[in-house]
């Protein structure tokens, strides 16, 4: 993947994270990407700082996040809306 270090550096900065996500996803052959972090008090995954706080998607999205918490499976297909 070209410029991997540059993509990672851009994603590390919350203020530019959302803008850096799409080019990184495109370089990986994806249409978009999301970054979630575990909230230790709520015990759920929440959007990382700098990422959109809502996702237009069906139930498969929440199911994927729940599965990541339980089994650490990070690959799945989810249906996202516009």
Buried (B, 14 or more C-beta within 10 A) or exposed (E): EEEEEEBEEBBEEEEEBBEBBEBBBEEEEEEEBBBBEEEEEEEEBEBBEBBEEEBEBEEEBBEBBEBBEEEEEEEEEBEEEE
